[in-house]
Amino acid sequence: MSAVSAQSVPSLRRGVRRHFDAARGQNVLQCPERVVLLDDIADAIIELCDGRRSAADISNILAARYEEEPAVVAEDVRGFLLELLEKGLVTL
């Protein structure tokens, strides 16, 4: 997971946006020519990807919100961000 560090500052790539899909009853990422469904945890991470917060900031916020171990949350956040980066949905 070296491509995403604690200091990485993620934001959604241009053309990608978080949107509530009323037909599905959940938030999704709308991307050119596709839609990515978000579960509650993925949505919580995406919500915090504002181009100002670092991966560490996002992890700390979520660890406090869900009362989880910060190290575990940090690993999960970086892993999810790496997947999004590989799919071209976020920039760092």
C-alpha positions as CSV (number, residue, x, y, z in Angstrom):
1,M,0.0,0.0,0.0
2,S,2.9,2.3,-0.6
3,A,1.0,4.4,-3.1
4,V,-1.3,5.7,-0.3
5,S,0.4,7.0,2.8
6,A,-1.0,8.6,5.9
7,Q,0.0,12.0,4.5
8,S,-1.8,11.4,1.2
9,V,-4.7,13.8,0.6
10,P,-7.4,12.2,-1.5
11,S,-10.1,13.9,-3.5
12,L,-12.5,12.6,-6.1
13,R,-11.2,12.7,-9.6
14,R,-12.8,15.3,-12.0
15,G,-16.0,13.9,-13.4
16,V,-16.6,11.6,-10.3
17,R,-19.2,12.7,-7.7
18,R,-20.9,11.2,-4.7
19,H,-24.7,11.2,-5.3
20,F,-27.8,9.8,-3.6
21,D,-29.5,7.4,-5.9
22,A,-33.2,7.5,-5.0
23,A,-33.9,4.4,-7.1
24,R,-31.3,2.3,-5.1
25,G,-31.9,4.1,-1.8
26,Q,-28.2,4.7,-1.3
27,N,-25.2,6.9,-2.1
28,V,-23.2,6.0,-5.2
29,L,-20.2,7.3,-7.1
30,Q,-21.3,8.6,-10.4
31,C,-18.5,8.2,-12.9
32,P,-18.3,8.6,-16.7
33,E,-20.1,5.6,-18.1
34,R,-20.5,3.8,-14.8
35,V,-22.0,3.9,-11.3
36,V,-20.2,2.5,-8.2
37,L,-22.4,1.4,-5.3
38,L,-21.2,2.4,-1.9
39,D,-21.8,0.5,1.3
40,D,-21.9,2.6,4.6
41,I,-18.2,2.4,5.3
42,A,-17.2,3.2,1.8
43,D,-19.6,6.1,1.8
44,A,-18.2,7.4,5.1
45,I,-14.7,7.4,3.6
46,I,-15.8,9.1,0.4
47,E,-17.7,11.7,2.3
48,L,-14.4,12.8,3.9
49,C,-12.3,12.8,0.7
50,D,-12.5,16.6,0.2
51,G,-9.0,17.4,-1.0
52,R,-8.1,18.9,2.4
53,R,-8.0,16.0,4.8
54,S,-5.2,13.5,4.8
55,A,-5.7,9.7,4.9
56,A,-4.6,9.9,8.6
57,D,-7.2,12.6,9.3
58,I,-9.9,10.5,7.6
59,S,-8.8,7.4,9.6
60,N,-8.8,9.3,12.9
61,I,-12.3,10.7,12.3
62,L,-13.7,7.3,11.4
63,A,-11.9,5.6,14.3
64,A,-13.5,8.0,16.7
65,R,-16.9,7.9,15.0
66,Y,-17.1,4.1,15.1
67,E,-15.0,3.6,18.3
68,E,-12.5,1.3,16.5
69,E,-8.8,0.9,16.8
70,P,-7.1,3.7,14.8
71,A,-4.4,1.4,13.3
72,V,-7.0,-1.0,12.0
73,V,-9.1,1.8,10.5
74,A,-6.0,3.4,9.0
75,E,-5.1,0.2,7.2
76,D,-8.7,-0.2,5.9
77,V,-8.9,3.4,4.7
78,R,-5.5,3.2,2.9
79,G,-6.6,-0.1,1.3
80,F,-9.9,1.4,0.1
81,L,-8.2,4.5,-1.2
82,L,-5.7,2.4,-3.1
83,E,-8.5,0.5,-4.8
84,L,-10.1,3.8,-5.8
85,L,-6.8,5.1,-7.0
86,E,-6.2,2.0,-9.1
87,K,-9.7,2.4,-10.6
88,G,-9.0,6.1,-11.4
89,L,-11.7,7.4,-9.1
90,V,-9.6,9.5,-6.8
91,T,-6.4,11.5,-7.0
92,L,-3.9,12.1,-4.3
